């Protein structure tokens, strides 16, 4: 596994000299202005953002090992992942792609921007590193952090694994640095390659602080985060759906949302992914106006989900025709790929207030979170009536509404369910294990290339690299 890969583009200078016959000024005349020695730091932004989003929103990761494990979605026939037998190649590609194409390239951006004396673009590099590390540690637990990316062209095939606590402290530090760099007002962010904010540094700062709030809440059961959360309340964070960190995909392939590209009949036409009965029954029972957006009608004109699991579906009870597909709103090619949504941030504020970690009224945050999600779904007018029908009561009510609002954000939905365990979910029928996975297994290549450090990390999980081992913030 190569953790340090710098994508600088070096010019190939060929100097032909024969003894003393070299022409003076030959090198200057033969420099190619279209092949620079290094690329501007800003040009890395688009590839990093797209790589992060495309990895998260592929049906084989955010779907199979995200939305399906959170029981938002289900599968009809090819459901090994639903029964907790994930593909090792997908697990390995997530590890590799986030390290190489997100974290390493974001480190390159940071170093290039530092050399350019561009603090704003340097902050973007730090934020994207923090985001990549947060994905990996939430998926696997302890991961290489300190030794992972050194910012040189040398490869490090045997980095030590840091504890998840150390990784999270490092993430928070990266985000603090980014906030301070943007606060300085120096530098600029290249608008053309910035697919999230079009060069708006103030919105990147809001992203950094909102991501930090999420990170602190994720570890809030293991350490006292109240002072840091309170400090964040005085910093810029998201104040509307316009601020949230999301990649808005385009309407045509190959730049459409990966879910559309795989599932929609006009694109990939793979109708394997359906809606879980947990989600369908919940929305129906709550008279939730998001139902026709989340869930499509089956061939009988009904909303009908399928429970998780079944290696062999009895009596053809669940098939491609009688199980509801994913709703049309969530199969749109332009559906955003969310990094952090405003709605999720508000739900986290509500939880923090309910737990006494910050000041403020939990019910107010709760109502605002639901209203934000209704707006994102294009049904803002229905929010007030829904909130009146389903008012804030306790922390569980916050977690339940967050679970519903995270529909379409498979990895994050599974991650937050692991943390809150709301709603109570039953493991898949005929599953290969008797509980919903609490982590991804370390990829097999680590055992081959980085065995000593791999073994040390596995020993911290109780000695086995399993889907059910408890990572630090779940212990």
BELDACOR-V286459 format. One record per residue. N is the residue number from 1. RES is the residue in one letter. PHI is phi in radians with two decimals (none if undefined). NEAR is the number of other C-alpha atoms within 12 Angstrom. Layout:
<<N & RES & PHI & NEAR> <N & RES & PHI & NEAR>>
This chain:
<<1 & X & none & 29> <2 & X & -1.72 & 31> <3 & X & -1.68 & 38> <4 & X & -2.19 & 34> <5 & X & -2.32 & 31> <6 & X & -1.74 & 33> <7 & X & -1.63 & 30> <8 & X & -1.30 & 25> <9 & X & -1.88 & 18> <10 & X & -1.65 & 16> <11 & X & -1.31 & 17> <12 & X & -1.64 & 16> <13 & X & -1.60 & 16> <14 & X & -1.95 & 13> <15 & X & -1.82 & 17> <16 & X & -1.74 & 14> <17 & X & -2.14 & 12> <18 & X & -2.18 & 8> <19 & X & 0.93 & 7> <20 & X & -1.80 & 8> <21 & X & -1.71 & 10> <22 & X & -1.15 & 12> <23 & X & -1.31 & 15> <24 & X & -1.14 & 13> <25 & X & 1.40 & 10> <26 & X & -1.01 & 15> <27 & X & -1.09 & 17> <28 & X & -1.12 & 13> <29 & X & -1.24 & 13> <30 & X & -1.89 & 18> <31 & X & -1.39 & 18> <32 & X & -1.61 & 15> <33 & X & -1.17 & 14> <34 & X & -1.58 & 13> <35 & X & -2.35 & 16> <36 & X & -1.23 & 15> <37 & X & -1.12 & 17> <38 & X & -2.41 & 25> <39 & X & -1.59 & 25> <40 & X & -1.07 & 29> <41 & X & -1.01 & 41> <42 & X & -1.10 & 40> <43 & X & -1.27 & 32> <44 & X & -1.41 & 42> <45 & X & -1.03 & 43> <46 & X & -1.04 & 33> <47 & X & -1.13 & 31> <48 & X & -1.14 & 40> <49 & X & -1.08 & 40> <50 & X & -1.14 & 37> <51 & X & -1.10 & 35> <52 & X & -1.06 & 44> <53 & X & -1.16 & 45> <54 & X & -1.15 & 38> <55 & X & -1.18 & 41> <56 & X & -1.22 & 46> <57 & X & -1.79 & 40> <58 & X & -1.19 & 34> <59 & X & -1.12 & 39> <60 & X & -1.44 & 37> <61 & X & -2.15 & 38> <62 & X & -1.09 & 41> <63 & X & -1.50 & 45> <64 & X & -1.12 & 41> <65 & X & -2.00 & 48> <66 & X & -2.58 & 42> <67 & X & -1.07 & 44> <68 & X & -1.30 & 51> <69 & X & -1.21 & 49> <70 & X & -1.41 & 50> <71 & X & 1.09 & 50> <72 & X & -1.44 & 49> <73 & X & -2.02 & 49> <74 & X & -2.59 & 49> <75 & X & -2.32 & 45> <76 & X & -1.56 & 38> <77 & X & -2.11 & 28> <78 & X & -1.56 & 26> <79 & X & -2.08 & 36> <80 & X & -1.01 & 30> <81 & X & -1.09 & 43> <82 & X & -1.11 & 46> <83 & X & -1.68 & 37> <84 & X & 1.30 & 37> <85 & X & -2.11 & 29> <86 & X & -1.26 & 32> <87 & X & -1.35 & 24> <88 & X & -1.08 & 23> <89 & X & -1.14 & 20> <90 & X & -1.24 & 28> <91 & X & -1.04 & 33> <92 & X & -1.19 & 27> <93 & X & -1.18 & 27> <94 & X & -1.11 & 39> <95 & X & -0.98 & 40> <96 & X & -1.15 & 31> <97 & X & -1.15 & 33> <98 & X & -1.22 & 43> <99 & X & -1.13 & 40> <100 & X & -1.43 & 33> <101 & X & -1.64 & 38> <102 & X & -1.94 & 47> <103 & X & -1.17 & 48> <104 & X & -1.13 & 42> <105 & X & -1.19 & 44> <106 & X & -1.19 & 47> <107 & X & -1.14 & 44> <108 & X & -1.04 & 42> <109 & X & -1.04 & 46> <110 & X & -1.01 & 41> <111 & X & -1.21 & 34> <112 & X & -1.09 & 35> <113 & X & -1.15 & 34> <114 & X & -1.09 & 26> <115 & X & -1.14 & 17> <116 & X & -1.39 & 22> <117 & X & 1.01 & 20> <118 & X & -2.16 & 29> <119 & X & -1.02 & 33> <120 & X & -1.11 & 40> <121 & X & -1.23 & 47> <122 & X & -1.07 & 45> <123 & X & -1.08 & 50> <124 & X & -1.04 & 59> <125 & X & -1.05 & 46> <126 & X & -1.16 & 45> <127 & X & -1.11 & 50> <128 & X & -1.22 & 48> <129 & X & -1.09 & 46> <130 & X & -1.04 & 44> <131 & X & -1.12 & 43> <132 & X & -1.07 & 44> <133 & X & -1.10 & 47> <134 & X & -1.12 & 46> <135 & X & -1.08 & 42> <136 & X & -1.21 & 43> <137 & X & -1.24 & 41> <138 & X & -1.21 & 39> <139 & X & -1.42 & 43> <140 & X & -1.93 & 42> <141 & X & 1.82 & 43> <142 & X & -1.13 & 42> <143 & X & -2.51 & 46> <144 & X & -1.11 & 41> <145 & X & -2.28 & 37> <146 & X & -1.06 & 26> <147 & X & -1.62 & 24> <148 & X & -1.24 & 33> <149 & X & -2.19 & 39> <150 & X & -1.68 & 26> <151 & X & 1.35 & 29> <152 & X & -2.24 & 22> <153 & X & -1.47 & 18> <154 & X & -1.38 & 15> <155 & X & -1.52 & 20> <156 & X & -2.15 & 23> <157 & X & -1.55 & 26> <158 & X & -2.31 & 28> <159 & X & -1.29 & 29> <160 & X & -1.24 & 26> <161 & X & -1.52 & 34> <162 & X & -1.65 & 29> <163 & X & -1.08 & 29> <164 & X & -1.10 & 37> <165 & X & -1.08 & 30> <166 & X & -1.11 & 24> <167 & X & -1.07 & 37> <168 & X & -1.15 & 43> <169 & X & -1.07 & 27> <170 & X & -1.16 & 30> <171 & X & -1.06 & 39> <172 & X & -1.10 & 37> <173 & X & -1.14 & 25> <174 & X & -1.01 & 36> <175 & X & -1.27 & 40> <176 & X & -1.11 & 31> <177 & X & -1.06 & 29> <178 & X & -1.10 & 37> <179 & X & -1.04 & 38> <180 & X & -1.17 & 29> <181 & X & -1.11 & 33> <182 & X & -1.23 & 36> <183 & X & -1.04 & 24> <184 & X & -1.15 & 19> <185 & X & 1.34 & 20> <186 & X & -1.62 & 21> <187 & X & 1.43 & 25> <188 & X & -2.66 & 30> <189 & X & -1.94 & 39> <190 & X & -1.08 & 28> <191 & X & -1.22 & 20> <192 & X & -1.10 & 17> <193 & X & -1.73 & 24> <194 & X & -1.55 & 32> <195 & X & -1.34 & 32> <196 & X & -1.57 & 38> <197 & X & -2.30 & 29> <198 & X & 1.01 & 24> <199 & X & 1.57 & 25> <200 & X & -1.48 & 28> <201 & X & -1.12 & 37> <202 & X & -1.10 & 34> <203 & X & -1.35 & 35> <204 & X & -1.10 & 44> <205 & X & -1.12 & 42> <206 & X & -1.11 & 42> <207 & X & -1.08 & 47> <208 & X & -1.00 & 46> <209 & X & -1.31 & 46> <210 & X & -1.21 & 44> <211 & X & -1.12 & 46> <212 & X & -1.16 & 44> <213 & X & -1.07 & 46> <214 & X & -1.05 & 43> <215 & X & -1.08 & 42> <216 & X & -1.16 & 38> <217 & X & -1.16 & 39> <218 & X & -1.13 & 38> <219 & X & -1.83 & 34> <220 & X & -1.16 & 30> <221 & X & -1.43 & 21> <222 & X & -1.91 & 19> <223 & X & -2.66 & 19> <224 & X & -1.35 & 19> <225 & X & -1.95 & 28> <226 & X & -1.07 & 25> <227 & X & -1.12 & 19> <228 & X & -1.20 & 27> <229 & X & -1.10 & 34> <230 & X & -1.12 & 24> <231 & X & -1.06 & 20> <232 & X & -1.09 & 34> <233 & X & -1.10 & 27> <234 & X & -1.58 & 16> <235 & X & -1.74 & 26> <236 & X & -1.16 & 27> <237 & X & -2.35 & 35> <238 & X & -0.98 & 34> <239 & X & -2.14 & 27> <240 & X & -2.84 & 26> <241 & X & -1.12 & 33> <242 & X & -1.21 & 24> <243 & X & -1.53 & 33> <244 & X & -1.08 & 37> <245 & X & -1.52 & 42> <246 & X & -2.68 & 35> <247 & X & -1.66 & 37> <248 & X & -1.50 & 29> <249 & X & -1.30 & 30> <250 & X & -1.64 & 21> <251 & X & -1.46 & 20> <252 & X & -2.18 & 17> <253 & X & -1.18 & 19> <254 & X & -1.67 & 19> <255 & X & -1.91 & 24> <256 & X & -1.50 & 32> <257 & X & -1.02 & 39> <258 & X & -1.02 & 41> <259 & X & -1.15 & 49> <260 & X & -1.03 & 41> <261 & X & -1.11 & 32> <262 & X & -1.64 & 27> <263 & X & -1.69 & 31> <264 & X & -1.08 & 29> <265 & X & -1.10 & 19> <266 & X & -1.50 & 18> <267 & X & -2.09 & 23> <268 & X & -1.32 & 22> <269 & X & 0.97 & 16> <270 & X & -2.00 & 24> <271 & X & -1.44 & 34> <272 & X & -1.13 & 34> <273 & X & -1.44 & 46> <274 & X & -2.19 & 52> <275 & X & -1.80 & 47> <276 & X & -1.24 & 42> <277 & X & -1.11 & 34> <278 & X & -1.03 & 34> <279 & X & -1.24 & 44> <280 & X & -1.07 & 41> <281 & X & -1.13 & 25> <282 & X & -1.14 & 29> <283 & X & -1.14 & 31> <284 & X & -1.13 & 21> <285 & X & -1.13 & 16> <286 & X & -1.65 & 20> <287 & X & 0.88 & 18> <288 & X & -1.45 & 29> <289 & X & -1.19 & 29> <290 & X & -1.39 & 34> <291 & X & -0.90 & 36> <292 & X & -1.21 & 30> <293 & X & -1.48 & 30> <294 & X & -1.39 & 37> <295 & X & -2.23 & 42> <296 & X & -1.61 & 32> <297 & X & -1.40 & 26> <298 & X & -1.37 & 26> <299 & X & -1.19 & 15> <300 & X & -1.70 & 13> <301 & X & 1.29 & 15> <302 & X & -2.12 & 20> <303 & X & -1.61 & 34> <304 & X & -2.51 & 38> <305 & X & -1.67 & 41> <306 & X & -2.17 & 42> <307 & X & -1.16 & 40> <308 & X & -1.19 & 42> <309 & X & 1.81 & 38> <310 & X & 1.40 & 30> <311 & X & -1.25 & 25> <312 & X & -2.19 & 19> <313 & X & -1.21 & 21> <314 & X & -1.22 & 14> <315 & X & 0.97 & 8> <316 & X & 0.98 & 16> <317 & X & -1.11 & 18> <318 & X & -2.25 & 30> <319 & X & -2.45 & 29> <320 & X & -1.12 & 29> <321 & X & -1.52 & 24> <322 & X & -1.76 & 23> <323 & X & -1.84 & 37> <324 & X & -1.14 & 41> <325 & X & -1.38 & 45> <326 & X & -1.08 & 44> <327 & X & -1.11 & 38> <328 & X & -1.08 & 27> <329 & X & -1.08 & 28> <330 & X & -1.61 & 39> <331 & X & -1.96 & 38> <332 & X & -1.21 & 32> <333 & X & -1.10 & 31> <334 & X & -1.66 & 26> <335 & X & -1.00 & 31> <336 & X & -1.17 & 38> <337 & X & -1.70 & 43> <338 & X & -1.47 & 41> <339 & X & -1.64 & 44> <340 & X & -2.50 & 42> <341 & X & -1.70 & 41> <342 & X & -1.11 & 41> <343 & X & -1.05 & 43> <344 & X & -1.08 & 46> <345 & X & -1.01 & 45> <346 & X & -1.16 & 43> <347 & X & -1.09 & 45> <348 & X & -1.17 & 42> <349 & X & -1.06 & 43> <350 & X & -1.07 & 39> <351 & X & -1.10 & 41> <352 & X & -1.08 & 39> <353 & X & -1.16 & 28> <354 & X & -1.10 & 27> <355 & X & -1.53 & 24> <356 & X & 1.33 & 21> <357 & X & -1.41 & 30> <358 & X & -2.38 & 28> <359 & X & -1.41 & 23> <360 & X & 2.10 & 20> <361 & X & -1.71 & 23> <362 & X & -1.05 & 30> <363 & X & -1.12 & 29> <364 & X & -1.16 & 24> <365 & X & -1.08 & 34> <366 & X & -1.01 & 44> <367 & X & -1.11 & 33> <368 & X & -1.15 & 36> <369 & X & -1.14 & 42> <370 & X & -1.13 & 48> <371 & X & -1.05 & 34> <372 & X & -1.10 & 38> <373 & X & -1.19 & 39> <374 & X & -1.09 & 32> <375 & X & -1.09 & 24> <376 & X & -1.09 & 33> <377 & X & -1.56 & 32> <378 & X & 1.33 & 19> <379 & X & -2.28 & 23> <380 & X & -0.96 & 22> <381 & X & -1.12 & 18> <382 & X & -1.57 & 22> <383 & X & -1.16 & 28> <384 & X & -1.05 & 22> <385 & X & -1.11 & 20> <386 & X & -1.17 & 26> <387 & X & -1.11 & 32> <388 & X & -1.09 & 16> <389 & X & -1.35 & 17> <390 & X & -2.31 & 23> <391 & X & -1.29 & 25> <392 & X & -1.13 & 30> <393 & X & -2.21 & 22> <394 & X & -2.85 & 21> <395 & X & -1.07 & 29> <396 & X & -1.12 & 24> <397 & X & -1.14 & 27> <398 & X & -1.12 & 42> <399 & X & -1.10 & 36> <400 & X & -1.15 & 34> <401 & X & -1.19 & 46> <402 & X & -1.17 & 44> <403 & X & -0.99 & 44> <404 & X & -1.19 & 43> <405 & X & -1.20 & 40> <406 & X & -1.47 & 44> <407 & X & -0.97 & 47> <408 & X & 1.58 & 49> <409 & X & -1.97 & 43> <410 & X & -0.94 & 40> <411 & X & -1.10 & 46> <412 & X & -1.20 & 41> <413 & X & -1.08 & 39> <414 & X & -1.14 & 41> <415 & X & -1.10 & 42> <416 & X & -1.22 & 41> <417 & X & -1.13 & 38> <418 & X & -0.99 & 34> <419 & X & -1.34 & 29> <420 & X & -1.69 & 32> <421 & X & 1.03 & 23> <422 & X & -2.10 & 25> <423 & X & -1.36 & 28> <424 & X & -1.18 & 19> <425 & X & -2.04 & 29> <426 & X & -1.65 & 24> <427 & X & -1.01 & 26> <428 & X & -1.03 & 34> <429 & X & -1.14 & 26> <430 & X & 1.03 & 24> <431 & X & -1.27 & 26> <432 & X & -1.35 & 23> <433 & X & -2.30 & 23> <434 & X & -1.74 & 18> <435 & X & -2.62 & 28> <436 & X & -1.19 & 38> <437 & X & -0.98 & 40> <438 & X & -1.89 & 39> <439 & X & -2.91 & 39> <440 & X & -1.59 & 44> <441 & X & -1.28 & 42> <442 & X & -1.05 & 40> <443 & X & -1.12 & 33> <444 & X & -1.05 & 25> <445 & X & -1.11 & 22> <446 & X & -1.14 & 32> <447 & X & -1.16 & 22> <448 & X & -1.45 & 16> <449 & X & -1.65 & 19> <450 & X & -2.43 & 26> <451 & X & -1.05 & 23> <452 & X & -1.08 & 18> <453 & X & -1.26 & 26> <454 & X & -1.05 & 34> <455 & X & -1.06 & 25> <456 & X & -1.13 & 25> <457 & X & -1.17 & 33> <458 & X & -1.16 & 31> <459 & X & -1.07 & 20> <460 & X & -1.29 & 25> <461 & X & -1.76 & 29> <462 & X & 1.63 & 17> <463 & X & 1.67 & 15> <464 & X & -2.34 & 18> <465 & X & -1.52 & 29> <466 & X & -2.04 & 29> <467 & X & -1.24 & 33> <468 & X & -1.80 & 27> <469 & X & -1.09 & 31> <470 & X & -1.64 & 31> <471 & X & -1.24 & 38> <472 & X & -0.94 & 33> <473 & X & -1.33 & 34> <474 & X & -1.77 & 29> <475 & X & -1.36 & 19>>
